[in-house]
Amino acid sequence: MIYDILMQLSIMYEIGENPKVVSERLWHSNVSVTLDKYSHVTPNIQDASAEIFSKALRKNN
């Protein structure tokens, strides 16, 4: 069960879902609880963010 929740959370983050939405789905009191506890489970977020930033830089040059 916990694994299923973490997998859903990971997928939501990776598709770019708003952290506030994820927090509400987990019934956390606020988004900082969610980010503090679970943002480490999605290492691909850093790579995706770097790629988006890189594309934006190339587009503006």
N, C-alpha and C positions, 0 to 999 in steps of 0.2 A: 504494500500500500504506500509506504513512504517513498519507495523507489518510483512508483507511478506518479506521485505528486511532483517529485524532483524532475522527472522526465518531462512532464507537462510544463513545469516552470521553465526548464531549460529551453524547450521548443518555443515558448512564448517570448522569452528574451531574444532568442536567435532570430525570430521573424520580425523583431523590432517592436514588439508590444510595449506599450507604455508601462513603466514600472508601477504606476499607481493602479492600473487595472490588475496587474499581477498581484499586488498587495491586497486588493479588495477580494480577489478570488480566493486568497489564502486566509481571509478574515483577520488580517493583521491590523493592529490599532493605527498604524501609520506606515508610510512607504519606507521610512528609514529602517524599520524592523526587517522588512523584506530585503532591502539592499544590503544591510549588514550581514544577514544570515545566508543569503543565497546568491549574491552576485558572483561569487567565486566559482559556481558550478558551470559557468559558461565561458570557457577560455576563448572560444571563437569570436566573442563579442569584440575583443581587442583587435583581432585581425580584420574583422568586418569594418570596424570604425576606421582603422588605418587606411583601408582600401577606399572607403567613401571619401575620406579627407584627401587622399591622393588624387582621386578622380576630380574632386572639386578644384584642387590646385591646377591640374592640367587643363581643365575647362577654362579657368580664368587667366591662363597665360597665353 
